[in-house]
């Protein structure tokens, strides 16, 4: 019998909607996403990055619906660097200028044939000083991260100050192949609702 040297995971789902308790700070919202995985992980199918269509909320509903499909497959030899998805939410301010409205991050589900709804908080970076806050208020442009990938690396975002405003809801399901033959046991989870 041939030795198994890697396992595969296939993740499918969608970016469902964003919700803001008092409404978004912009109009015509869209989401950019990128899948970040460890050095041992190789993308074998699907897209590792994408962008949704623009969406707005209706007056009677606080949800901004995207319904953007996600689908990607990776292969790896160990679970270190498990795929994470970083979301960057953008919209137009009152002057019609595109600005960042926040960031969210989730891990791809480890197991489960059923679709899991994941609710991730939307994090808004704080301005570094008072002058930056004043300029942000005058221009209507929020503070932005130069590299949103730092959200996936705990040591690099240690001093990052953020406020949480709103939530991004994503539904995903993961199918793995070959992990059991390599001796990996992902276990079981009772709840289909997972909050970060």
VOTIDO-261990 format. One record per residue (C-alpha): y, z, x; residue number from 1; residue in one letter. Coordinates in steps of 0.5 Angstrom, whole numbers. Layout:
// residues N
+-------+-------+-------+-----+------+
!     Y !     Z !     X ! seq ! type !
+-------+-------+-------+-----+------+
!     Y !     Z !     X ! NUM !    A !
...
+-------+-------+-------+-----+------+
//
This chain:
// residues 196
+-------+-------+-------+-----+------+
!     Y !     Z !     X ! seq ! type !
+-------+-------+-------+-----+------+
!     0 !     0 !     0 !   1 !    X !
!     7 !    -2 !     3 !   2 !    X !
!    12 !     4 !     4 !   3 !    X !
!    18 !     4 !     0 !   4 !    X !
!    24 !     4 !     4 !   5 !    X !
!    30 !     4 !    -2 !   6 !    X !
!    31 !     6 !    -9 !   7 !    X !
!    35 !     2 !   -14 !   8 !    X !
!    40 !     5 !   -19 !   9 !    X !
!    43 !     0 !   -25 !  10 !    X !
!    49 !     3 !   -29 !  11 !    X !
!    52 !     0 !   -35 !  12 !    X !
!    57 !     3 !   -40 !  13 !    X !
!    64 !     2 !   -42 !  14 !    X !
!    71 !     5 !   -41 !  15 !    X !
!    72 !     7 !   -48 !  16 !    X !
!    79 !    10 !   -49 !  17 !    X !
!    85 !    14 !   -46 !  18 !    X !
!    88 !    20 !   -50 !  19 !    X !
!    94 !    23 !   -49 !  20 !    X !
!    96 !    30 !   -53 !  21 !    X !
!   103 !    28 !   -54 !  22 !    X !
!   103 !    20 !   -53 !  23 !    X !
!   103 !    16 !   -46 !  24 !    X !
!   109 !    16 !   -42 !  25 !    X !
!   109 !     8 !   -42 !  26 !    X !
!   107 !     2 !   -46 !  27 !    X !
!   102 !    -3 !   -45 !  28 !    X !
!    97 !     1 !   -41 !  29 !    X !
!    91 !    -2 !   -37 !  30 !    X !
!    86 !     1 !   -32 !  31 !    X !
!    84 !    -1 !   -25 !  32 !    X !
!    77 !     2 !   -23 !  33 !    X !
!    73 !     2 !   -17 !  34 !    X !
!    66 !     4 !   -15 !  35 !    X !
!    66 !     8 !    -9 !  36 !    X !
!    59 !     9 !    -5 !  37 !    X !
!    57 !    12 !     1 !  38 !    X !
!    55 !     8 !     8 !  39 !    X !
!    48 !     7 !     6 !  40 !    X !
!    49 !     4 !    -1 !  41 !    X !
!    49 !    -3 !    -2 !  42 !    X !
!    52 !    -7 !    -8 !  43 !    X !
!    46 !   -12 !   -10 !  44 !    X !
!    49 !   -14 !   -17 !  45 !    X !
!    55 !   -13 !   -21 !  46 !    X !
!    63 !   -12 !   -20 !  47 !    X !
!    65 !    -6 !   -15 !  48 !    X !
!    72 !    -7 !   -18 !  49 !    X !
!    76 !    -9 !   -24 !  50 !    X !
!    82 !    -9 !   -29 !  51 !    X !
!    82 !    -8 !   -36 !  52 !    X !
!    86 !   -12 !   -41 !  53 !    X !
!    93 !    -8 !   -43 !  54 !    X !
!    93 !    -4 !   -49 !  55 !    X !
!    97 !     0 !   -54 !  56 !    X !
!    96 !     6 !   -58 !  57 !    X !
!    98 !     6 !   -66 !  58 !    X !
!   103 !    11 !   -69 !  59 !    X !
!    97 !    14 !   -73 !  60 !    X !
!    92 !    15 !   -67 !  61 !    X !
!    93 !    18 !   -60 !  62 !    X !
!    87 !    14 !   -57 !  63 !    X !
!    89 !     8 !   -53 !  64 !    X !
!    82 !     4 !   -53 !  65 !    X !
!    80 !    -1 !   -48 !  66 !    X !
!    73 !    -2 !   -49 !  67 !    X !
!    72 !    -5 !   -42 !  68 !    X !
!    65 !    -6 !   -40 !  69 !    X !
!    62 !    -4 !   -33 !  70 !    X !
!    56 !    -6 !   -30 !  71 !    X !
!    53 !    -5 !   -23 !  72 !    X !
!    47 !    -4 !   -19 !  73 !    X !
!    46 !    -1 !   -12 !  74 !    X !
!    40 !     0 !    -7 !  75 !    X !
!    40 !     6 !    -2 !  76 !    X !
!    35 !    10 !     2 !  77 !    X !
!    38 !    17 !     0 !  78 !    X !
!    42 !    20 !    -5 !  79 !    X !
!    48 !    22 !     0 !  80 !    X !
!    54 !    18 !    -2 !  81 !    X !
!    52 !    17 !   -10 !  82 !    X !
!    57 !    12 !   -13 !  83 !    X !
!    63 !    15 !   -16 !  84 !    X !
!    68 !    11 !   -20 !  85 !    X !
!    76 !    12 !   -19 !  86 !    X !
!    80 !    10 !   -25 !  87 !    X !
!    88 !     8 !   -24 !  88 !    X !
!    92 !     8 !   -30 !  89 !    X !
!    98 !     4 !   -30 !  90 !    X !
!   103 !     2 !   -36 !  91 !    X !
!   110 !     0 !   -37 !  92 !    X !
!   116 !     5 !   -37 !  93 !    X !
!   122 !     5 !   -41 !  94 !    X !
!   125 !    -1 !   -36 !  95 !    X !
!   119 !    -5 !   -37 !  96 !    X !
!   117 !    -3 !   -30 !  97 !    X !
!   110 !    -2 !   -28 !  98 !    X !
!   108 !     5 !   -26 !  99 !    X !
!   102 !     9 !   -25 ! 100 !    X !
!   101 !    14 !   -30 ! 101 !    X !
!    95 !    18 !   -27 ! 102 !    X !
!    88 !    18 !   -24 ! 103 !    X !
!    81 !    20 !   -26 ! 104 !    X !
!    75 !    20 !   -22 ! 105 !    X !
!    67 !    21 !   -24 ! 106 !    X !
!    60 !    21 !   -21 ! 107 !    X !
!    56 !    16 !   -24 ! 108 !    X !
!    50 !    19 !   -28 ! 109 !    X !
!    44 !    21 !   -24 ! 110 !    X !
!    39 !    20 !   -29 ! 111 !    X !
!    38 !    18 !   -37 ! 112 !    X !
!    36 !    12 !   -41 ! 113 !    X !
!    41 !    15 !   -46 ! 114 !    X !
!    48 !    13 !   -46 ! 115 !    X !
!    53 !    19 !   -44 ! 116 !    X !
!    60 !    20 !   -46 ! 117 !    X !
!    64 !    23 !   -40 ! 118 !    X !
!    71 !    26 !   -41 ! 119 !    X !
!    75 !    26 !   -34 ! 120 !    X !
!    82 !    29 !   -34 ! 121 !    X !
!    88 !    24 !   -32 ! 122 !    X !
!    91 !    27 !   -26 ! 123 !    X !
!    98 !    26 !   -24 ! 124 !    X !
!   100 !    27 !   -17 ! 125 !    X !
!   107 !    31 !   -16 ! 126 !    X !
!   113 !    29 !   -12 ! 127 !    X !
!   113 !    32 !    -5 ! 128 !    X !
!   120 !    35 !    -6 ! 129 !    X !
!   126 !    35 !   -10 ! 130 !    X !
!   129 !    29 !    -8 ! 131 !    X !
!   123 !    25 !   -10 ! 132 !    X !
!   123 !    28 !   -16 ! 133 !    X !
!   130 !    26 !   -18 ! 134 !    X !
!   129 !    19 !   -15 ! 135 !    X !
!   122 !    19 !   -20 ! 136 !    X !
!   126 !    21 !   -26 ! 137 !    X !
!   132 !    16 !   -25 ! 138 !    X !
!   128 !    10 !   -23 ! 139 !    X !
!   122 !    12 !   -28 ! 140 !    X !
!   117 !    11 !   -23 ! 141 !    X !
!   112 !    16 !   -22 ! 142 !    X !
!   109 !    19 !   -15 ! 143 !    X !
!   103 !    14 !   -13 ! 144 !    X !
!    97 !    15 !    -9 ! 145 !    X !
!    97 !    10 !    -3 ! 146 !    X !
!    90 !    10 !    -3 ! 147 !    X !
!    86 !    13 !    -9 ! 148 !    X !
!    80 !    13 !    -6 ! 149 !    X !
!    82 !    20 !    -3 ! 150 !    X !
!    80 !    23 !   -10 ! 151 !    X !
!    73 !    22 !    -8 ! 152 !    X !
!    73 !    26 !    -1 ! 153 !    X !
!    74 !    33 !    -2 ! 154 !    X !
!    77 !    35 !     5 ! 155 !    X !
!    82 !    29 !     5 ! 156 !    X !
!    85 !    31 !    -2 ! 157 !    X !
!    85 !    39 !     0 ! 158 !    X !
!    93 !    39 !     0 ! 159 !    X !
!    94 !    34 !    -6 ! 160 !    X !
!    98 !    37 !   -12 ! 161 !    X !
!    97 !    34 !   -19 ! 162 !    X !
!    98 !    36 !   -26 ! 163 !    X !
!    93 !    34 !   -31 ! 164 !    X !
!    95 !    30 !   -37 ! 165 !    X !
!    91 !    27 !   -42 ! 166 !    X !
!    83 !    25 !   -41 ! 167 !    X !
!    80 !    18 !   -40 ! 168 !    X !
!    73 !    17 !   -44 ! 169 !    X !
!    68 !    13 !   -41 ! 170 !    X !
!    60 !    12 !   -43 ! 171 !    X !
!    55 !    10 !   -38 ! 172 !    X !
!    48 !    10 !   -37 ! 173 !    X !
!    44 !    10 !   -31 ! 174 !    X !
!    37 !     7 !   -30 ! 175 !    X !
!    33 !     8 !   -23 ! 176 !    X !
!    27 !     5 !   -20 ! 177 !    X !
!    23 !     7 !   -14 ! 178 !    X !
!    26 !    14 !   -13 ! 179 !    X !
!    20 !    18 !   -15 ! 180 !    X !
!    16 !    14 !   -10 ! 181 !    X !
!    21 !    16 !    -5 ! 182 !    X !
!    20 !    23 !    -7 ! 183 !    X !
!    26 !    24 !   -11 ! 184 !    X !
!    26 !    28 !   -17 ! 185 !    X !
!    33 !    28 !   -21 ! 186 !    X !
!    31 !    33 !   -26 ! 187 !    X !
!    33 !    33 !   -33 ! 188 !    X !
!    39 !    35 !   -37 ! 189 !    X !
!    40 !    38 !   -44 ! 190 !    X !
!    46 !    35 !   -46 ! 191 !    X !
!    49 !    28 !   -47 ! 192 !    X !
!    56 !    30 !   -47 ! 193 !    X !
!    58 !    31 !   -40 ! 194 !    X !
!    65 !    34 !   -38 ! 195 !    X !
!    69 !    34 !   -31 ! 196 !    X !
+-------+-------+-------+-----+------+
//
